[in-house]
Amino acid sequence: MFIADLHIHSKYSRACSRDLDLPHLEAWAKLKGIDLISTGDFTYPAWFKDLHEQLEERDPGVFALRSEFKNKGDAPVFPSCDRDIRFILSTEVSLIYKKNDRVRKVHLVILAPNLATVAKINLALDKIGNIKSDGRPILGLDSKILLKLLLDISPDIQLIPAHIWTPHFSVFGANSGFDSIEECFEELSPHICALETGLSSDPAMNWRLSQLDKYVLVSNSDAHSPRKLGREATVFDCARDYPSILNALRHNHSKVAGTIEFFPEEGKYHADGLRDEQLRLTPEETRKNNYKSPKTGKKITVGVDHRVSLLADRPMGFKPATARAVWYIIPLTEIIGEVLDVGGASKRVGELYFKLLERIGPEFFILKDAPIAQIAKVHPMVAEAIDRMRKGNVIKEAGYDGEFGIIKLFRPNELVEKKQMKLL
Amino acid sequence: MLNLSQRKAVETTEGPLRILAGAGTGKTHTLVSRIGYLIEMLKVEPHKILALTFTNKAARELNHRLTELKFPGVEACTFHALAARILRHYWKTDFAILGKKEQEEVLFGILYPNEKKELRIILSDLELIDFRKPKSSLAPERMEIILRDYRAALKKLNALDFTGLLTKLLDLWEEDEGILEKCQALFSYILVDEYQDVNGPQIQIVQKLADKHRNLCVVGDPDQTIYSWRGSDPKSLADFPLNYPDCALVSLTENYRNPPRILKGAEELIGHNPERLPKPLQALALKQGDISLWKSVSESEQNETILHLLQNYLGSHDAMHTADILDVKRDEEFLKFGDIAILYRTQAEGKRIAAELAKRGYPYQLSAPEVFWERKEVMEILMHLDQLRFLESFPEGIKFSDWMRERIDHYVSLGKFTDSQVTHMHMLVPHAMAYDAQPIQDALFDFLDEARTEQDIDNLVESDKINLLTLHSAKGLEFPVTMIVGLEEGNLPGKKMGEDAELLAEERRLLYVGMTRATRDLHLFFCTQKFAEPTFPSRFLEEIGYSNMIFGKLPETTVRSIHRKEIRKAQMKLF
């Protein structure tokens, strides 16, 4: 089993951390507990050059950082987190085009089997658009035409629709997406085998659409900074090389053990509602109210769950036979922040975060696998919080109309009460 | 479906006919219908119909439309193609036709070294010697010698250039009446599209060819003559009835393309041209759409304004958080990249806008790529530079253009190149200077990027891009959203044009062409300062009429953030 993050960005993508270079990626993958990490942005010339210089192929299609580049970043190095990191070649492209009289905005992840193939992809895309101004290039190209172009370069290239429910920029997006994979890729649809759930959806939401049963669901971070690597990830149960991963995605879906997921309610547009009126509605309530606020008659902003419910042909809670395992997580810094009652970016959170990692192991191990007793030795309340998270004992208030959702592990005042109990 | 005047234009088949077709009045539709009418109603054999166009592109488009409507077999071609065909048949088969590149090579061998830097100007002087005063700095006596040598060189090569094709055909007809008669018998109906763009020899050719049956139909819009600098005669349409006093006259005046308020402004502008043929256009499109005027204190503010407008039309295109702000509560449909055109007077303006778009990740297409970039040796050196991107460690403390000059010299020393090839490679150096402010590697990337956009005209896969076009190359096209930049005195109209009535009229027509491209919204831009020099609004703005415009205003927050950026930039310059 290994944990993979197939979709990230480099420092050459818009609005991305300057730290996103290969040494930092490796160091943070170790801290997070990711075994296989995407290079991201392979179309960007300077990044492509870095890939050439700093990586070496270890097994077919997977790469290791050359030793002279290791530990070059400023990330802490803990023996407890040490592991062998592999890279896989991938990138994301943003397509904006008109189809059937509507403007579509779709983001797609491309996996490539080797650097020679990447070079060919770059050459082809360079002719079509500008790949030198952004790590994630924006092309006025139809998704299907891109897929055709990629398959002509190599049948081993895999296209994965990215964060498929994001309202903007996705295949099913409410604002500029499609109603089915077939509407988007037409006769080439059989070449799509995997879909990325993205931060805005979890597998349970996708299970409501029988049209998605034939796809294997993957999850990735789409990280724009090293600390966000692996905030969602995919667990594979196969050899850690490109052909095996391709086989798992295309043919043998049981080789995908499952996905590590955020609670989608945290997203800013999960539920329906109106921010001005602090009005949060379920899709059913919105429909009952005819998409208007019962108080003021203003148009309700519909969320991702609503979009899913429109395309769904199954009730909420349905679980198909093809379903893979799901691990729900909350980033460790957020858990610590709640326990300490400070912001996730505060210094105290950082100190405790690294202390936990140093004593116990990588973040995924702590969140998913470490014995609660072991965590409790470092910090009992964090251990209690992680235990609740693993059991799904979580307080959720869904986000709506631009308002972030709230995911909490303790009731209001519960922490204060516990502290007082201790004092007594 | 034809309106009354279109119907008259279609059904008046016999005798000379002049059709004045204003912008957006369905000219091509009328032309194609006329050909269809000849074939279907009058049972004219398709090969007896000749349709002459000004450019290869127009000929291709017309042929495409005719094939689509199942009227194949009609001859739609350019004057040059027609002349070449006739000459090969009746004169000799084995002459060569020189393209621009070969013409330049021939001329290169004739000029003195110190004249070579003016090669292109001299060449265009030679081509247009019958139409305009030479523009190069050479003395008239010297020009005569060059012309003589150039013609002798062509003769020795057994070759004709484009102008030569036309004059040779006229000479051949002059020498041998029999050949003329045979040619006259080839076609019984002749149509000439874009008649406002034809030059003297071309007019003579159609007149001679149509002399027997006189079924000559010319179509055009004198208000869209923008090629008189290339020898076009702006009076060709006005003079037509003088040559054919019995000709029928039709005016297509019902405009289906432009929103009424935009057309009104355009018509008021062109109304300032003297000696126009009356052709008042009437807007039939029931479309909303305005002329917006944007005043900026600098070119960078103008570019920020353009970017702001693009965001409004296209929605977010990069980051998801901007998508949340821009796209969520929007009812209006987004446009695609290709729905938008940014038009400008000079290539230099276009390149600066292109650089801004590239920074924000917008895909764009620059118009009018020069043949220069397609030269073998130019492509070869570019490819060499391209390989260097990853191999070379780049020196510091040397300017990019100097570095490139060295690389070119080195490359030249490795192979065998003619003098002219070496010169062409060195012509890249001035292009490189634009990037001298950057470190060499960055500069190289940007430079090659630019070079590739220039070459990139025949993509196999079409992808959608924002159109960056010169006003000249926008002719015949239409876009929902059209933006025209640089409406300042000295730019549009250009410096010299402002002082000469004829040139000024042509500049006005150029802007008229640009304005009538807009099918939905038209945005005009002017700056009060450019390159730290004050600039003044174009006189054309007043002619369009400020009452026909709305004054564009950016949201306060955007203006503040632009100004903050400007101040930061200015401060950076201090250090």
HADDOCK unambig.tbl for C-alpha pairs under 7 A between the chains (distance, minus, plus):
assign (segid A and resid 49 and name CA) (segid B and resid 390 and name CA) 6.67 0.50 0.50
assign (segid A and resid 97 and name CA) (segid B and resid 336 and name CA) 6.05 0.50 0.50
assign (segid A and resid 97 and name CA) (segid B and resid 464 and name CA) 6.90 0.50 0.50
assign (segid A and resid 98 and name CA) (segid B and resid 336 and name CA) 6.20 0.50 0.50
assign (segid A and resid 103 and name CA) (segid B and resid 334 and name CA) 6.06 0.50 0.50
assign (segid A and resid 103 and name CA) (segid B and resid 335 and name CA) 6.64 0.50 0.50
assign (segid A and resid 103 and name CA) (segid B and resid 336 and name CA) 6.26 0.50 0.50
assign (segid A and resid 127 and name CA) (segid B and resid 459 and name CA) 6.95 0.50 0.50
assign (segid A and resid 128 and name CA) (segid B and resid 459 and name CA) 6.87 0.50 0.50
assign (segid A and resid 128 and name CA) (segid B and resid 461 and name CA) 6.87 0.50 0.50
assign (segid A and resid 128 and name CA) (segid B and resid 463 and name CA) 6.16 0.50 0.50
assign (segid A and resid 129 and name CA) (segid B and resid 363 and name CA) 6.12 0.50 0.50
assign (segid A and resid 130 and name CA) (segid B and resid 363 and name CA) 6.31 0.50 0.50
assign (segid A and resid 133 and name CA) (segid B and resid 358 and name CA) 6.02 0.50 0.50
assign (segid A and resid 133 and name CA) (segid B and resid 359 and name CA) 5.95 0.50 0.50
assign (segid A and resid 133 and name CA) (segid B and resid 361 and name CA) 5.78 0.50 0.50
assign (segid A and resid 134 and name CA) (segid B and resid 361 and name CA) 6.22 0.50 0.50
assign (segid A and resid 138 and name CA) (segid B and resid 361 and name CA) 6.29 0.50 0.50
assign (segid A and resid 138 and name CA) (segid B and resid 362 and name CA) 6.77 0.50 0.50
assign (segid A and resid 138 and name CA) (segid B and resid 363 and name CA) 6.81 0.50 0.50
assign (segid A and resid 139 and name CA) (segid B and resid 363 and name CA) 6.37 0.50 0.50
assign (segid A and resid 140 and name CA) (segid B and resid 363 and name CA) 6.97 0.50 0.50
assign (segid A and resid 140 and name CA) (segid B and resid 463 and name CA) 5.05 0.50 0.50
assign (segid A and resid 140 and name CA) (segid B and resid 464 and name CA) 4.19 0.50 0.50
assign (segid A and resid 140 and name CA) (segid B and resid 465 and name CA) 6.05 0.50 0.50
assign (segid A and resid 141 and name CA) (segid B and resid 463 and name CA) 4.98 0.50 0.50
assign (segid A and resid 141 and name CA) (segid B and resid 464 and name CA) 6.25 0.50 0.50
assign (segid A and resid 168 and name CA) (segid B and resid 323 and name CA) 6.62 0.50 0.50
